[in-house]
Amino acid sequence: MTEDIKELSRRKLNFFQTMKAVAWGFFGVRKGKGYTEDIGSLNPVHLIAAGIIAAIVFVVGLVLIARWLIGYLT
């Protein structure tokens, strides 16, 4: 099993390409062909890190928008 994990971590997409794939996933507008290509080439370690970073940025963005709207409306 550890050999499988080592092999998966050697996949070719870099971190920024993984962030792009995660962004497409957040918006839900990825075509089937692009999705299958991403699945075959994404590094799972990069994917987990990118997902966590994207989730944090999304939540912080929502909080900032909410605080701005509350400040604007009061």
PDB file of N, H, CA, C and O in Angstrom:
ATOM      1  N   MET A   1       0.815  -1.198   0.000  1.00  0.00           N
ATOM      2  CA  MET A   1       0.000   0.000   0.000  1.00  0.00           C
ATOM      3  C   MET A   1       0.857   1.259   0.000  1.00  0.00           C
ATOM      4  O   MET A   1       0.490   2.247  -0.636  1.00  0.00           O
ATOM      5  N   THR A   2       1.969   1.247   0.686  1.00  0.00           N
ATOM      6  H   THR A   2       2.267   0.444   1.203  1.00  0.00           H
ATOM      7  CA  THR A   2       2.815   2.437   0.711  1.00  0.00           C
ATOM      8  C   THR A   2       3.414   2.726  -0.654  1.00  0.00           C
ATOM      9  O   THR A   2       3.671   3.882  -0.988  1.00  0.00           O
ATOM     10  N   GLU A   3       3.638   1.685  -1.446  1.00  0.00           N
ATOM     11  H   GLU A   3       3.430   0.745  -1.175  1.00  0.00           H
ATOM     12  CA  GLU A   3       4.151   1.900  -2.803  1.00  0.00           C
ATOM     13  C   GLU A   3       3.120   2.634  -3.663  1.00  0.00           C
ATOM     14  O   GLU A   3       3.482   3.471  -4.490  1.00  0.00           O
ATOM     15  N   ASP A   4       1.845   2.323  -3.469  1.00  0.00           N
ATOM     16  H   ASP A   4       1.551   1.643  -2.797  1.00  0.00           H
ATOM     17  CA  ASP A   4       0.790   3.020  -4.202  1.00  0.00           C
ATOM     18  C   ASP A   4       0.768   4.503  -3.848  1.00  0.00           C
ATOM     19  O   ASP A   4       0.621   5.356  -4.724  1.00  0.00           O
ATOM     20  N   ILE A   5       0.916   4.800  -2.573  1.00  0.00           N
ATOM     21  H   ILE A   5       1.036   4.108  -1.862  1.00  0.00           H
ATOM     22  CA  ILE A   5       0.911   6.198  -2.132  1.00  0.00           C
ATOM     23  C   ILE A   5       2.127   6.934  -2.676  1.00  0.00           C
ATOM     24  O   ILE A   5       2.020   8.083  -3.103  1.00  0.00           O
ATOM     25  N   LYS A   6       3.275   6.281  -2.664  1.00  0.00           N
ATOM     26  H   LYS A   6       3.362   5.347  -2.317  1.00  0.00           H
ATOM     27  CA  LYS A   6       4.483   6.905  -3.213  1.00  0.00           C
ATOM     28  C   LYS A   6       4.326   7.168  -4.709  1.00  0.00           C
ATOM     29  O   LYS A   6       4.744   8.209  -5.215  1.00  0.00           O
ATOM     30  N   GLU A   7       3.721   6.213  -5.408  1.00  0.00           N
ATOM     31  H   GLU A   7       3.382   5.366  -4.997  1.00  0.00           H
ATOM     32  CA  GLU A   7       3.520   6.388  -6.852  1.00  0.00           C
ATOM     33  C   GLU A   7       2.546   7.534  -7.128  1.00  0.00           C
ATOM     34  O   GLU A   7       2.772   8.327  -8.042  1.00  0.00           O
ATOM     35  N   LEU A   8       1.481   7.631  -6.360  1.00  0.00           N
ATOM     36  H   LEU A   8       1.297   6.987  -5.617  1.00  0.00           H
ATOM     37  CA  LEU A   8       0.514   8.711  -6.548  1.00  0.00           C
ATOM     38  C   LEU A   8       1.133  10.071  -6.268  1.00  0.00           C
ATOM     39  O   LEU A   8       0.801  11.048  -6.938  1.00  0.00           O
ATOM     40  N   SER A   9       2.024  10.149  -5.294  1.00  0.00           N
ATOM     41  H   SER A   9       2.293   9.354  -4.749  1.00  0.00           H
ATOM     42  CA  SER A   9       2.622  11.433  -4.943  1.00  0.00           C
ATOM     43  C   SER A   9       3.637  11.909  -5.975  1.00  0.00           C
ATOM     44  O   SER A   9       4.085  13.054  -5.913  1.00  0.00           O
ATOM     45  N   ARG A  10       4.004  11.056  -6.920  1.00  0.00           N
ATOM     46  H   ARG A  10       3.640  10.126  -6.971  1.00  0.00           H
ATOM     47  CA  ARG A  10       4.942  11.440  -7.984  1.00  0.00           C
ATOM     48  C   ARG A  10       4.240  11.918  -9.248  1.00  0.00           C
ATOM     49  O   ARG A  10       4.888  12.092 -10.281  1.00  0.00           O
ATOM     50  N   ARG A  11       2.959  12.128  -9.190  1.00  0.00           N
ATOM     51  H   ARG A  11       2.432  11.987  -8.351  1.00  0.00           H
ATOM     52  CA  ARG A  11       2.229  12.574 -10.385  1.00  0.00           C
ATOM     53  C   ARG A  11       2.711  13.931 -10.830  1.00  0.00           C
ATOM     54  O   ARG A  11       3.340  14.660 -10.063  1.00  0.00           O
ATOM     55  N   LYS A  12       2.413  14.275 -12.087  1.00  0.00           N
ATOM     56  H   LYS A  12       1.901  13.683 -12.710  1.00  0.00           H
ATOM     57  CA  LYS A  12       3.111  15.360 -12.753  1.00  0.00           C
ATOM     58  C   LYS A  12       2.551  16.770 -12.568  1.00  0.00           C
ATOM     59  O   LYS A  12       3.300  17.723 -12.783  1.00  0.00           O
ATOM     60  N   LEU A  13       1.307  16.966 -12.190  1.00  0.00           N
ATOM     61  H   LEU A  13       0.699  16.191 -12.016  1.00  0.00           H
ATOM     62  CA  LEU A  13       0.786  18.331 -12.064  1.00  0.00           C
ATOM     63  C   LEU A  13       1.431  19.043 -10.877  1.00  0.00           C
ATOM     64  O   LEU A  13       1.619  18.455  -9.812  1.00  0.00           O
ATOM     65  N   ASN A  14       1.762  20.303 -11.075  1.00  0.00           N
ATOM     66  H   ASN A  14       1.609  20.781 -11.940  1.00  0.00           H
ATOM     67  CA  ASN A  14       2.333  21.058  -9.969  1.00  0.00           C
ATOM     68  C   ASN A  14       1.217  21.629  -9.108  1.00  0.00           C
ATOM     69  O   ASN A  14       0.039  21.449  -9.417  1.00  0.00           O
ATOM     70  N   PHE A  15       1.579  22.312  -8.036  1.00  0.00           N
ATOM     71  H   PHE A  15       2.536  22.459  -7.785  1.00  0.00           H
ATOM     72  CA  PHE A  15       0.602  22.774  -7.054  1.00  0.00           C
ATOM     73  C   PHE A  15      -0.353  23.806  -7.639  1.00  0.00           C
ATOM     74  O   PHE A  15      -1.541  23.795  -7.318  1.00  0.00           O
ATOM     75  N   PHE A  16       0.140  24.688  -8.484  1.00  0.00           N
ATOM     76  H   PHE A  16       1.106  24.697  -8.745  1.00  0.00           H
ATOM     77  CA  PHE A  16      -0.729  25.728  -9.045  1.00  0.00           C
ATOM     78  C   PHE A  16      -1.741  25.142 -10.026  1.00  0.00           C
ATOM     79  O   PHE A  16      -2.867  25.631 -10.112  1.00  0.00           O
ATOM     80  N   GLN A  17      -1.360  24.113 -10.760  1.00  0.00           N
ATOM     81  H   GLN A  17      -0.445  23.716 -10.690  1.00  0.00           H
ATOM     82  CA  GLN A  17      -2.310  23.431 -11.630  1.00  0.00           C
ATOM     83  C   GLN A  17      -3.369  22.709 -10.795  1.00  0.00           C
ATOM     84  O   GLN A  17      -4.535  22.631 -11.181  1.00  0.00           O
ATOM     85  N   THR A  18      -2.946  22.188  -9.653  1.00  0.00           N
ATOM     86  H   THR A  18      -1.998  22.252  -9.339  1.00  0.00           H
ATOM     87  CA  THR A  18      -3.890  21.550  -8.745  1.00  0.00           C
ATOM     88  C   THR A  18      -4.858  22.582  -8.173  1.00  0.00           C
ATOM     89  O   THR A  18      -6.049  22.300  -8.038  1.00  0.00           O
ATOM     90  N   MET A  19      -4.360  23.780  -7.834  1.00  0.00           N
ATOM     91  H   MET A  19      -3.392  24.009  -7.944  1.00  0.00           H
ATOM     92  CA  MET A  19      -5.241  24.847  -7.337  1.00  0.00           C
ATOM     93  C   MET A  19      -6.266  25.225  -8.399  1.00  0.00           C
ATOM     94  O   MET A  19      -7.422  25.503  -8.079  1.00  0.00           O
ATOM     95  N   LYS A  20      -5.850  25.237  -9.647  1.00  0.00           N
ATOM     96  H   LYS A  20      -4.911  25.012  -9.906  1.00  0.00           H
ATOM     97  CA  LYS A  20      -6.776  25.544 -10.742  1.00  0.00           C
ATOM     98  C   LYS A  20      -7.870  24.485 -10.824  1.00  0.00           C
ATOM     99  O   LYS A  20      -9.043  24.817 -10.994  1.00  0.00           O
ATOM    100  N   ALA A  21      -7.499  23.225 -10.706  1.00  0.00           N
ATOM    101  H   ALA A  21      -6.546  22.955 -10.567  1.00  0.00           H
ATOM    102  CA  ALA A  21      -8.480  22.138 -10.748  1.00  0.00           C
ATOM    103  C   ALA A  21      -9.440  22.221  -9.567  1.00  0.00           C
ATOM    104  O   ALA A  21     -10.634  21.961  -9.718  1.00  0.00           O
ATOM    105  N   VAL A  22      -8.927  22.580  -8.394  1.00  0.00           N
ATOM    106  H   VAL A  22      -7.957  22.791  -8.271  1.00  0.00           H
ATOM    107  CA  VAL A  22      -9.780  22.731  -7.212  1.00  0.00           C
ATOM    108  C   VAL A  22     -10.727  23.909  -7.394  1.00  0.00           C
ATOM    109  O   VAL A  22     -11.888  23.832  -6.992  1.00  0.00           O
ATOM    110  N   ALA A  23     -10.256  24.989  -7.987  1.00  0.00           N
ATOM    111  H   ALA A  23      -9.313  25.052  -8.313  1.00  0.00           H
ATOM    112  CA  ALA A  23     -11.126  26.144  -8.235  1.00  0.00           C
ATOM    113  C   ALA A  23     -12.253  25.773  -9.181  1.00  0.00           C
ATOM    114  O   ALA A  23     -13.400  26.163  -8.964  1.00  0.00           O
ATOM    115  N   TRP A  24     -11.938  25.022 -10.226  1.00  0.00           N
ATOM    116  H   TRP A  24     -11.006  24.705 -10.402  1.00  0.00           H
ATOM    117  CA  TRP A  24     -12.990  24.553 -11.135  1.00  0.00           C
ATOM    118  C   TRP A  24     -13.982  23.687 -10.379  1.00  0.00           C
ATOM    119  O   TRP A  24     -15.186  23.755 -10.625  1.00  0.00           O
ATOM    120  N   GLY A  25     -13.482  22.877  -9.463  1.00  0.00           N
ATOM    121  H   GLY A  25     -12.504  22.822  -9.264  1.00  0.00           H
ATOM    122  CA  GLY A  25     -14.362  22.022  -8.669  1.00  0.00           C
ATOM    123  C   GLY A  25     -15.276  22.824  -7.755  1.00  0.00           C
ATOM    124  O   GLY A  25     -16.434  22.454  -7.563  1.00  0.00           O
ATOM    125  N   PHE A  26     -14.777  23.906  -7.194  1.00  0.00           N
ATOM    126  H   PHE A  26     -13.835  24.206  -7.350  1.00  0.00           H
ATOM    127  CA  PHE A  26     -15.601  24.761  -6.344  1.00  0.00           C
ATOM    128  C   PHE A  26     -16.731  25.393  -7.142  1.00  0.00           C
ATOM    129  O   PHE A  26     -17.848  25.519  -6.641  1.00  0.00           O
ATOM    130  N   PHE A  27     -16.458  25.786  -8.363  1.00  0.00           N
ATOM    131  H   PHE A  27     -15.551  25.684  -8.770  1.00  0.00           H
ATOM    132  CA  PHE A  27     -17.490  26.400  -9.191  1.00  0.00           C
ATOM    133  C   PHE A  27     -18.387  25.363  -9.867  1.00  0.00           C
ATOM    134  O   PHE A  27     -19.508  25.687 -10.259  1.00  0.00           O
ATOM    135  N   GLY A  28     -17.919  24.139 -10.007  1.00  0.00           N
ATOM    136  H   GLY A  28     -17.009  23.876  -9.688  1.00  0.00           H
ATOM    137  CA  GLY A  28     -18.714  23.072 -10.581  1.00  0.00           C
ATOM    138  C   GLY A  28     -18.930  23.180 -12.070  1.00  0.00           C
ATOM    139  O   GLY A  28     -19.976  22.768 -12.572  1.00  0.00           O
ATOM    140  N   VAL A  29     -17.961  23.729 -12.794  1.00  0.00           N
ATOM    141  H   VAL A  29     -17.111  24.064 -12.387  1.00  0.00           H
ATOM    142  CA  VAL A  29     -18.125  23.928 -14.231  1.00  0.00           C
ATOM    143  C   VAL A  29     -17.061  23.184 -15.044  1.00  0.00           C
ATOM    144  O   VAL A  29     -16.692  23.634 -16.129  1.00  0.00           O
ATOM    145  N   ARG A  30     -16.573  22.073 -14.545  1.00  0.00           N
ATOM    146  H   ARG A  30     -16.873  21.707 -13.664  1.00  0.00           H
ATOM    147  CA  ARG A  30     -15.528  21.316 -15.234  1.00  0.00           C
ATOM    148  C   ARG A  30     -16.165  20.318 -16.195  1.00  0.00           C
ATOM    149  O   ARG A  30     -17.119  19.630 -15.831  1.00  0.00           O
ATOM    150  N   LYS A  31     -15.651  20.234 -17.405  1.00  0.00           N
ATOM    151  H   LYS A  31     -14.876  20.793 -17.700  1.00  0.00           H
ATOM    152  CA  LYS A  31     -16.153  19.268 -18.389  1.00  0.00           C
ATOM    153  C   LYS A  31     -15.647  17.876 -18.043  1.00  0.00           C
ATOM    154  O   LYS A  31     -14.654  17.726 -17.330  1.00  0.00           O
ATOM    155  N   GLY A  32     -16.324  16.876 -18.543  1.00  0.00           N
ATOM    156  H   GLY A  32     -17.130  16.998 -19.122  1.00  0.00           H
ATOM    157  CA  GLY A  32     -15.984  15.494 -18.242  1.00  0.00           C
ATOM    158  C   GLY A  32     -14.582  15.105 -18.671  1.00  0.00           C
ATOM    159  O   GLY A  32     -13.884  14.398 -17.946  1.00  0.00           O
ATOM    160  N   LYS A  33     -14.162  15.562 -19.846  1.00  0.00           N
ATOM    161  H   LYS A  33     -14.730  16.137 -20.436  1.00  0.00           H
ATOM    162  CA  LYS A  33     -12.829  15.219 -20.344  1.00  0.00           C
ATOM    163  C   LYS A  33     -11.743  15.835 -19.462  1.00  0.00           C
ATOM    164  O   LYS A  33     -10.771  15.161 -19.118  1.00  0.00           O
ATOM    165  N   GLY A  34     -11.898  17.092 -19.097  1.00  0.00           N
ATOM    166  H   GLY A  34     -12.687  17.639 -19.377  1.00  0.00           H
ATOM    167  CA  GLY A  34     -10.935  17.748 -18.219  1.00  0.00           C
ATOM    168  C   GLY A  34     -10.891  17.108 -16.850  1.00  0.00           C
ATOM    169  O   GLY A  34      -9.832  17.010 -16.231  1.00  0.00           O
ATOM    170  N   TYR A  35     -12.053  16.671 -16.377  1.00  0.00           N
ATOM    171  H   TYR A  35     -12.914  16.751 -16.880  1.00  0.00           H
ATOM    172  CA  TYR A  35     -12.123  16.010 -15.072  1.00  0.00           C
ATOM    173  C   TYR A  35     -11.338  14.705 -15.077  1.00  0.00           C
ATOM    174  O   TYR A  35     -10.574  14.436 -14.150  1.00  0.00           O
ATOM    175  N   THR A  36     -11.522  13.898 -16.109  1.00  0.00           N
ATOM    176  H   THR A  36     -12.142  14.117 -16.862  1.00  0.00           H
ATOM    177  CA  THR A  36     -10.806  12.625 -16.169  1.00  0.00           C
ATOM    178  C   THR A  36      -9.306  12.833 -16.332  1.00  0.00           C
ATOM    179  O   THR A  36      -8.513  12.063 -15.791  1.00  0.00           O
ATOM    180  N   GLU A  37      -8.909  13.863 -17.070  1.00  0.00           N
ATOM    181  H   GLU A  37      -9.553  14.489 -17.509  1.00  0.00           H
ATOM    182  CA  GLU A  37      -7.481  14.166 -17.197  1.00  0.00           C
ATOM    183  C   GLU A  37      -6.898  14.595 -15.849  1.00  0.00           C
ATOM    184  O   GLU A  37      -5.792  14.194 -15.489  1.00  0.00           O
ATOM    185  N   ASP A  38      -7.647  15.409 -15.111  1.00  0.00           N
ATOM    186  H   ASP A  38      -8.546  15.735 -15.404  1.00  0.00           H
ATOM    187  CA  ASP A  38      -7.181  15.852 -13.797  1.00  0.00           C
ATOM    188  C   ASP A  38      -7.045  14.683 -12.830  1.00  0.00           C
ATOM    189  O   ASP A  38      -6.057  14.593 -12.101  1.00  0.00           O
ATOM    190  N   ILE A  39      -8.022  13.795 -12.818  1.00  0.00           N
ATOM    191  H   ILE A  39      -8.824  13.868 -13.410  1.00  0.00           H
ATOM    192  CA  ILE A  39      -7.985  12.655 -11.909  1.00  0.00           C
ATOM    193  C   ILE A  39      -6.762  11.793 -12.185  1.00  0.00           C
ATOM    194  O   ILE A  39      -6.154  11.258 -11.257  1.00  0.00           O
ATOM    195  N   GLY A  40      -6.405  11.658 -13.435  1.00  0.00           N
ATOM    196  H   GLY A  40      -6.899  12.092 -14.188  1.00  0.00           H
ATOM    197  CA  GLY A  40      -5.255  10.836 -13.790  1.00  0.00           C
ATOM    198  C   GLY A  40      -3.916  11.472 -13.492  1.00  0.00           C
ATOM    199  O   GLY A  40      -2.899  10.780 -13.451  1.00  0.00           O
ATOM    200  N   SER A  41      -3.896  12.788 -13.283  1.00  0.00           N
ATOM    201  H   SER A  41      -4.722  13.351 -13.317  1.00  0.00           H
ATOM    202  CA  SER A  41      -2.602  13.444 -13.127  1.00  0.00           C
ATOM    203  C   SER A  41      -2.456  14.264 -11.852  1.00  0.00           C
ATOM    204  O   SER A  41      -1.380  14.809 -11.605  1.00  0.00           O
ATOM    205  N   LEU A  42      -3.492  14.370 -11.040  1.00  0.00           N
ATOM    206  H   LEU A  42      -4.366  13.928 -11.240  1.00  0.00           H
ATOM    207  CA  LEU A  42      -3.379  15.147  -9.804  1.00  0.00           C
ATOM    208  C   LEU A  42      -2.587  14.404  -8.745  1.00  0.00           C
ATOM    209  O   LEU A  42      -2.709  13.189  -8.592  1.00  0.00           O
ATOM    210  N   ASN A  43      -1.783  15.148  -8.025  1.00  0.00           N
ATOM    211  H   ASN A  43      -1.684  16.135  -8.149  1.00  0.00           H
ATOM    212  CA  ASN A  43      -1.044  14.613  -6.892  1.00  0.00           C
ATOM    213  C   ASN A  43      -1.961  14.701  -5.671  1.00  0.00           C
ATOM    214  O   ASN A  43      -2.409  15.796  -5.332  1.00  0.00           O
ATOM    215  N   PRO A  44      -2.254  13.586  -5.001  1.00  0.00           N
ATOM    216  CA  PRO A  44      -3.199  13.627  -3.883  1.00  0.00           C
ATOM    217  C   PRO A  44      -2.750  14.522  -2.736  1.00  0.00           C
ATOM    218  O   PRO A  44      -3.588  15.124  -2.065  1.00  0.00           O
ATOM    219  N   VAL A  45      -1.465  14.619  -2.502  1.00  0.00           N
ATOM    220  H   VAL A  45      -0.784  14.129  -3.047  1.00  0.00           H
ATOM    221  CA  VAL A  45      -0.971  15.499  -1.442  1.00  0.00           C
ATOM    222  C   VAL A  45      -1.265  16.955  -1.795  1.00  0.00           C
ATOM    223  O   VAL A  45      -1.728  17.721  -0.950  1.00  0.00           O
ATOM    224  N   HIS A  46      -1.000  17.329  -3.028  1.00  0.00           N
ATOM    225  H   HIS A  46      -0.624  16.707  -3.714  1.00  0.00           H
ATOM    226  CA  HIS A  46      -1.315  18.683  -3.485  1.00  0.00           C
ATOM    227  C   HIS A  46      -2.817  18.928  -3.447  1.00  0.00           C
ATOM    228  O   HIS A  46      -3.261  20.022  -3.101  1.00  0.00           O
ATOM    229  N   LEU A  47      -3.598  17.917  -3.802  1.00  0.00           N
ATOM    230  H   LEU A  47      -3.238  17.028  -4.084  1.00  0.00           H
ATOM    231  CA  LEU A  47      -5.046  18.057  -3.838  1.00  0.00           C
ATOM    232  C   LEU A  47      -5.619  18.333  -2.454  1.00  0.00           C
ATOM    233  O   LEU A  47      -6.491  19.189  -2.306  1.00  0.00           O
ATOM    234  N   ILE A  48      -5.146  17.631  -1.454  1.00  0.00           N
ATOM    235  H   ILE A  48      -4.437  16.936  -1.573  1.00  0.00           H
ATOM    236  CA  ILE A  48      -5.617  17.851  -0.087  1.00  0.00           C
ATOM    237  C   ILE A  48      -5.230  19.243   0.386  1.00  0.00           C
ATOM    238  O   ILE A  48      -6.059  19.965   0.940  1.00  0.00           O
ATOM    239  N   ALA A  49      -3.977  19.626   0.171  1.00  0.00           N
ATOM    240  H   ALA A  49      -3.303  19.040  -0.279  1.00  0.00           H
ATOM    241  CA  ALA A  49      -3.523  20.954   0.584  1.00  0.00           C
ATOM    242  C   ALA A  49      -4.291  22.054  -0.149  1.00  0.00           C
ATOM    243  O   ALA A  49      -4.687  23.047   0.461  1.00  0.00           O
ATOM    244  N   ALA A  50      -4.501  21.882  -1.438  1.00  0.00           N
ATOM    245  H   ALA A  50      -4.179  21.075  -1.933  1.00  0.00           H
ATOM    246  CA  ALA A  50      -5.225  22.884  -2.222  1.00  0.00           C
ATOM    247  C   ALA A  50      -6.673  22.990  -1.768  1.00  0.00           C
ATOM    248  O   ALA A  50      -7.221  24.091  -1.709  1.00  0.00           O
ATOM    249  N   GLY A  51      -7.297  21.873  -1.450  1.00  0.00           N
ATOM    250  H   GLY A  51      -6.852  20.979  -1.498  1.00  0.00           H
ATOM    251  CA  GLY A  51      -8.665  21.893  -0.965  1.00  0.00           C
ATOM    252  C   GLY A  51      -8.799  22.622   0.361  1.00  0.00           C
ATOM    253  O   GLY A  51      -9.744  23.385   0.563  1.00  0.00           O
ATOM    254  N   ILE A  52      -7.864  22.389   1.257  1.00  0.00           N
ATOM    255  H   ILE A  52      -7.097  21.769   1.093  1.00  0.00           H
ATOM    256  CA  ILE A  52      -7.887  23.070   2.555  1.00  0.00           C
ATOM    257  C   ILE A  52      -7.665  24.565   2.373  1.00  0.00           C
ATOM    258  O   ILE A  52      -8.373  25.374   2.972  1.00  0.00           O
ATOM    259  N   ILE A  53      -6.694  24.934   1.558  1.00  0.00           N
ATOM    260  H   ILE A  53      -6.119  24.277   1.071  1.00  0.00           H
ATOM    261  CA  ILE A  53      -6.424  26.360   1.310  1.00  0.00           C
ATOM    262  C   ILE A  53      -7.628  27.029   0.662  1.00  0.00           C
ATOM    263  O   ILE A  53      -8.011  28.130   1.058  1.00  0.00           O
ATOM    264  N   ALA A  54      -8.227  26.379  -0.328  1.00  0.00           N
ATOM    265  H   ALA A  54      -7.916  25.484  -0.650  1.00  0.00           H
ATOM    266  CA  ALA A  54      -9.389  26.960  -1.008  1.00  0.00           C
ATOM    267  C   ALA A  54     -10.565  27.119  -0.048  1.00  0.00           C
ATOM    268  O   ALA A  54     -11.278  28.121  -0.103  1.00  0.00           O
ATOM    269  N   ALA A  55     -10.770  26.150   0.824  1.00  0.00           N
ATOM    270  H   ALA A  55     -10.190  25.336   0.869  1.00  0.00           H
ATOM    271  CA  ALA A  55     -11.866  26.245   1.792  1.00  0.00           C
ATOM    272  C   ALA A  55     -11.633  27.402   2.763  1.00  0.00           C
ATOM    273  O   ALA A  55     -12.569  28.133   3.089  1.00  0.00           O
ATOM    274  N   ILE A  56     -10.402  27.571   3.222  1.00  0.00           N
ATOM    275  H   ILE A  56      -9.642  26.978   2.957  1.00  0.00           H
ATOM    276  CA  ILE A  56     -10.084  28.670   4.144  1.00  0.00           C
ATOM    277  C   ILE A  56     -10.287  30.010   3.457  1.00  0.00           C
ATOM    278  O   ILE A  56     -10.873  30.920   4.043  1.00  0.00           O
ATOM    279  N   VAL A  57      -9.815  30.146   2.223  1.00  0.00           N
ATOM    280  H   VAL A  57      -9.339  29.407   1.746  1.00  0.00           H
ATOM    281  CA  VAL A  57      -9.991  31.400   1.478  1.00  0.00           C
ATOM    282  C   VAL A  57     -11.474  31.685   1.258  1.00  0.00           C
ATOM    283  O   VAL A  57     -11.904  32.833   1.368  1.00  0.00           O
ATOM    284  N   PHE A  58     -12.252  30.665   0.953  1.00  0.00           N
ATOM    285  H   PHE A  58     -11.903  29.733   0.864  1.00  0.00           H
ATOM    286  CA  PHE A  58     -13.690  30.823   0.740  1.00  0.00           C
ATOM    287  C   PHE A  58     -14.384  31.311   2.012  1.00  0.00           C
ATOM    288  O   PHE A  58     -15.179  32.249   1.962  1.00  0.00           O
ATOM    289  N   VAL A  59     -14.089  30.683   3.145  1.00  0.00           N
ATOM    290  H   VAL A  59     -13.442  29.921   3.186  1.00  0.00           H
ATOM    291  CA  VAL A  59     -14.722  31.076   4.414  1.00  0.00           C
ATOM    292  C   VAL A  59     -14.296  32.480   4.818  1.00  0.00           C
ATOM    293  O   VAL A  59     -15.132  33.282   5.235  1.00  0.00           O
ATOM    294  N   VAL A  60     -13.013  32.788   4.702  1.00  0.00           N
ATOM    295  H   VAL A  60     -12.334  32.137   4.363  1.00  0.00           H
ATOM    296  CA  VAL A  60     -12.543  34.138   5.044  1.00  0.00           C
ATOM    297  C   VAL A  60     -13.188  35.174   4.124  1.00  0.00           C
ATOM    298  O   VAL A  60     -13.559  36.259   4.572  1.00  0.00           O
ATOM    299  N   GLY A  61     -13.320  34.847   2.861  1.00  0.00           N
ATOM    300  H   GLY A  61     -13.018  33.965   2.497  1.00  0.00           H
ATOM    301  CA  GLY A  61     -13.985  35.755   1.922  1.00  0.00           C
ATOM    302  C   GLY A  61     -15.434  36.010   2.313  1.00  0.00           C
ATOM    303  O   GLY A  61     -15.896  37.150   2.270  1.00  0.00           O
ATOM    304  N   LEU A  62     -16.151  34.960   2.693  1.00  0.00           N
ATOM    305  H   LEU A  62     -15.775  34.034   2.728  1.00  0.00           H
ATOM    306  CA  LEU A  62     -17.533  35.130   3.124  1.00  0.00           C
ATOM    307  C   LEU A  62     -17.635  35.975   4.385  1.00  0.00           C
ATOM    308  O   LEU A  62     -18.524  36.818   4.501  1.00  0.00           O
ATOM    309  N   VAL A  63     -16.733  35.753   5.321  1.00  0.00           N
ATOM    310  H   VAL A  63     -16.011  35.068   5.226  1.00  0.00           H
ATOM    311  CA  VAL A  63     -16.734  36.532   6.558  1.00  0.00           C
ATOM    312  C   VAL A  63     -16.457  38.002   6.258  1.00  0.00           C
ATOM    313  O   VAL A  63     -17.121  38.881   6.807  1.00  0.00           O
ATOM    314  N   LEU A  64     -15.493  38.273   5.400  1.00  0.00           N
ATOM    315  H   LEU A  64     -14.953  37.558   4.954  1.00  0.00           H
ATOM    316  CA  LEU A  64     -15.178  39.659   5.056  1.00  0.00           C
ATOM    317  C   LEU A  64     -16.336  40.344   4.344  1.00  0.00           C
ATOM    318  O   LEU A  64     -16.627  41.510   4.613  1.00  0.00           O
ATOM    319  N   ILE A  65     -16.994  39.636   3.446  1.00  0.00           N
ATOM    320  H   ILE A  65     -16.757  38.689   3.227  1.00  0.00           H
ATOM    321  CA  ILE A  65     -18.154  40.208   2.760  1.00  0.00           C
ATOM    322  C   ILE A  65     -19.273  40.484   3.754  1.00  0.00           C
ATOM    323  O   ILE A  65     -19.910  41.536   3.693  1.00  0.00           O
ATOM    324  N   ALA A  66     -19.516  39.554   4.666  1.00  0.00           N
ATOM    325  H   ALA A  66     -18.999  38.700   4.716  1.00  0.00           H
ATOM    326  CA  ALA A  66     -20.571  39.748   5.669  1.00  0.00           C
ATOM    327  C   ALA A  66     -20.257  40.939   6.571  1.00  0.00           C
ATOM    328  O   ALA A  66     -21.140  41.742   6.875  1.00  0.00           O
ATOM    329  N   ARG A  67     -19.006  41.053   6.996  1.00  0.00           N
ATOM    330  H   ARG A  67     -18.288  40.401   6.750  1.00  0.00           H
ATOM    331  CA  ARG A  67     -18.629  42.189   7.859  1.00  0.00           C
ATOM    332  C   ARG A  67     -18.751  43.505   7.106  1.00  0.00           C
ATOM    333  O   ARG A  67     -19.169  44.512   7.678  1.00  0.00           O
ATOM    334  N   TRP A  68     -18.389  43.503   5.828  1.00  0.00           N
ATOM    335  H   TRP A  68     -18.050  42.685   5.363  1.00  0.00           H
ATOM    336  CA  TRP A  68     -18.513  44.722   5.024  1.00  0.00           C
ATOM    337  C   TRP A  68     -19.978  45.109   4.868  1.00  0.00           C
ATOM    338  O   TRP A  68     -20.333  46.280   4.999  1.00  0.00           O
ATOM    339  N   LEU A  69     -20.836  44.113   4.585  1.00  0.00           N
ATOM    340  H   LEU A  69     -20.548  43.161   4.479  1.00  0.00           H
ATOM    341  CA  LEU A  69     -22.257  44.410   4.428  1.00  0.00           C
ATOM    342  C   LEU A  69     -22.884  44.896   5.735  1.00  0.00           C
ATOM    343  O   LEU A  69     -23.704  45.814   5.723  1.00  0.00           O
ATOM    344  N   ILE A  70     -22.511  44.299   6.843  1.00  0.00           N
ATOM    345  H   ILE A  70     -21.845  43.553   6.853  1.00  0.00           H
ATOM    346  CA  ILE A  70     -23.053  44.738   8.131  1.00  0.00           C
ATOM    347  C   ILE A  70     -22.596  46.164   8.432  1.00  0.00           C
ATOM    348  O   ILE A  70     -23.384  46.980   8.911  1.00  0.00           O
ATOM    349  N   GLY A  71     -21.334  46.467   8.154  1.00  0.00           N
ATOM    350  H   GLY A  71     -20.694  45.804   7.764  1.00  0.00           H
ATOM    351  CA  GLY A  71     -20.834  47.817   8.361  1.00  0.00           C
ATOM    352  C   GLY A  71     -21.480  48.820   7.408  1.00  0.00           C
ATOM    353  O   GLY A  71     -21.702  49.975   7.771  1.00  0.00           O
ATOM    354  N   TYR A  72     -21.775  48.379   6.211  1.00  0.00           N
ATOM    355  H   TYR A  72     -21.594  47.441   5.916  1.00  0.00           H
ATOM    356  CA  TYR A  72     -22.385  49.254   5.209  1.00  0.00           C
ATOM    357  C   TYR A  72     -23.842  49.555   5.538  1.00  0.00           C
ATOM    358  O   TYR A  72     -24.326  50.662   5.302  1.00  0.00           O
ATOM    359  N   LEU A  73     -24.534  48.566   6.083  1.00  0.00           N
ATOM    360  H   LEU A  73     -24.141  47.666   6.275  1.00  0.00           H
ATOM    361  CA  LEU A  73     -25.958  48.707   6.360  1.00  0.00           C
ATOM    362  C   LEU A  73     -26.251  49.390   7.696  1.00  0.00           C
ATOM    363  O   LEU A  73     -27.381  49.823   7.920  1.00  0.00           O
ATOM    364  N   THR A  74     -25.283  49.495   8.572  1.00  0.00           N
ATOM    365  H   THR A  74     -24.365  49.143   8.391  1.00  0.00           H
ATOM    366  CA  THR A  74     -25.561  50.127   9.868  1.00  0.00           C
ATOM    367  C   THR A  74     -25.203  51.586   9.882  1.00  0.00           C
ATOM    368  O   THR A  74     -25.379  52.255  10.901  1.00  0.00           O
TER     369      THR A  74
END
